[in-house]
Every structure is written in structure tokens, then in C-alpha cells.
Amino acid sequence: MGQVTILVADDEAHITHVVALKLRNAGFEVLTACDGEEAFELATSRKPNLIITDLQMPYLNGLELCMRLRKTQATSTIPAIMLTARGHALAEADLERTNIRAVLSKPFSPRAILGEVQRMLAGDEADAPDKGKAAA
């Protein structure tokens, strides 16, 4: 397997920059998008190994993005990490219609994101906290 590619989608440029920098420094190839539509186009054309997306974005929010990716054959199995504003919980029914495997609250530590990425890529989801709960 070649280099692992991660797509980071967030409409806040500073968050995209911090997360992308942390992931690149860890050896990952990183693609970035500033809204859900751009993220969908990148995901379908480049097929990243993992997606990190904000919930609240223009054009297509993170949940809509993940639902569309799940319905698209080429991207249906790509796992996702959802970033949310503190207090925004996702319904279990919404999570079941997506490949969201973890939900992290903002503000978050870049180290926490890297740890979650490494855990997911290692296939260690059994030890994960409940994916529907926003981690502090």
C-alpha cells in the first residue's frame, strides 16, 4: 500500500491548516477542502483513506457529505471523523447512515486528532469511545 491520504474539510482555514500540518508532519498525504461540495469532489476523484470533516460547512454540511459519500459506490467504505462545535451531538440514526467512526468536539487537540487517525487506520475501532458521543 502506498502513502495514506487523508482529506480534511473545514470552512475555517486555521483549523484546516493546523490539522493538515499535524498530519503531514506525521507522514500522511493531506488533501484539503473548504466546503462540503469541494470535499465530495476531492473524495470521489482521489479516494482518500480517511476523511476528517467539520459538521457545519457551506453548500453541503459534514453530515450531508458523509451520507452522500456512503451512497456513492467509489467512496462508500471510506471512514470519517466528524468535528463538531461543543454541544452538537449527532443522532445514532444519522451515524448509521454514514461511515462516521468518531466525533470530536471543537476545540480539540491536534494530537488527539492524530491519535484518532492512527487508531482508525490501525483498525482498532473496538476500543473507541461511543462514536455518537462528542469527545471532550
C-alpha positions in Angstrom: 0.0 0.0 0.0 1.3 3.5 -0.9 1.2 6.6 1.2 -2.0 7.1 3.2 -4.1 10.0 2.0 -6.4 12.0 4.4 -9.0 14.6 3.3 -9.6 17.4 5.7 -12.7 19.5 5.1 -13.5 22.6 7.2 -14.6 26.1 6.3 -12.3 27.6 9.0 -8.9 27.9 7.3 -7.0 28.0 10.5 -8.4 24.6 11.6 -7.7 23.1 8.2 -4.2 24.4 8.4 -3.4 23.1 11.9 -4.9 19.6 11.2 -3.2 19.3 7.8 0.2 20.4 9.3 -0.1 17.8 12.1 -1.0 15.0 9.7 1.7 16.0 7.1 4.3 16.0 9.9 3.2 12.5 10.8 3.9 11.4 7.2 0.4 11.5 5.7 -0.6 12.9 2.3 -3.2 15.6 3.0 -5.9 17.0 0.7 -7.9 20.0 1.9 -11.4 21.3 1.1 -13.1 24.5 2.4 -16.7 23.2 1.9 -18.7 20.0 1.6 -19.1 20.2 -2.2 -15.3 20.6 -2.7 -14.7 17.7 -0.3 -17.2 15.5 -2.2 -15.4 16.2 -5.5 -12.0 15.5 -4.0 -13.2 12.3 -2.3 -14.7 10.9 -5.4 -11.7 11.8 -7.6 -8.8 11.0 -5.2 -10.4 8.3 -2.9 -8.6 9.1 0.3 -8.1 6.5 3.0 -9.9 8.7 5.7 -11.9 11.9 5.8 -11.9 14.4 8.6 -14.8 16.8 8.2 -16.4 19.7 10.1 -20.2 19.4 10.7 -21.1 22.9 9.9 -19.9 23.9 6.4 -21.4 25.8 3.5 -23.1 24.1 0.4 -23.0 20.6 1.9 -22.6 20.1 5.7 -20.4 17.4 7.1 -23.3 15.0 7.8 -24.7 15.5 4.2 -21.2 15.0 2.8 -20.8 11.7 4.7 -24.3 10.5 3.7 -23.5 11.2 0.0 -20.1 9.5 0.3 -21.8 6.4 1.8 -24.3 6.3 -1.1 -21.6 6.6 -3.8 -20.0 3.3 -4.7 -16.5 4.6 -5.1 -16.4 6.2 -1.6 -18.9 4.1 0.3 -16.4 2.5 2.6 -14.1 5.5 3.4 -14.3 6.1 7.2 -14.8 9.6 8.6 -14.1 11.6 11.7 -16.6 14.4 12.4 -15.6 17.6 14.1 -18.4 19.5 15.8 -18.9 22.6 17.9 -19.1 21.7 21.5 -22.7 20.6 22.3 -23.6 19.4 18.8 -24.4 15.8 19.2 -25.3 13.5 16.2 -28.2 11.2 16.3 -27.5 7.5 16.3 -29.7 7.2 13.2 -27.6 9.8 11.4 -24.4 7.9 12.3 -25.8 4.6 11.0 -26.4 6.2 7.5 -22.7 7.2 7.3 -19.2 6.0 7.8 -18.6 8.4 10.7 -16.4 6.4 13.1 -15.6 9.1 15.6 -16.9 12.5 16.7 -14.6 15.1 18.2 -15.6 18.4 19.7 -14.0 21.7 19.0 -11.8 22.9 20.5 -9.7 19.8 20.1 -6.0 19.0 20.4 -4.2 18.3 17.1 -2.5 15.4 19.0 -6.0 14.0 19.8 -6.9 14.1 16.1 -3.6 12.4 15.1 -4.2 9.7 17.7 -7.7 9.1 16.4 -6.5 8.9 12.9 -3.8 6.4 13.8 -6.2 4.3 15.8 -8.7 4.2 13.0 -6.1 3.3 10.3 -4.9 0.5 12.6 -8.4 -0.9 12.6 -8.7 -0.5 16.4 -12.3 0.8 16.4 -13.4 -1.8 19.0 -11.5 0.2 21.7 -13.1 3.5 20.6 -15.4 5.6 22.7 -19.0 5.6 21.6 -18.9 7.2 18.2 -22.1 9.1 18.8 -20.6 10.9 21.8 -18.6 14.0 21.2 -15.2 13.5 22.9 -14.0 16.4 25.0 
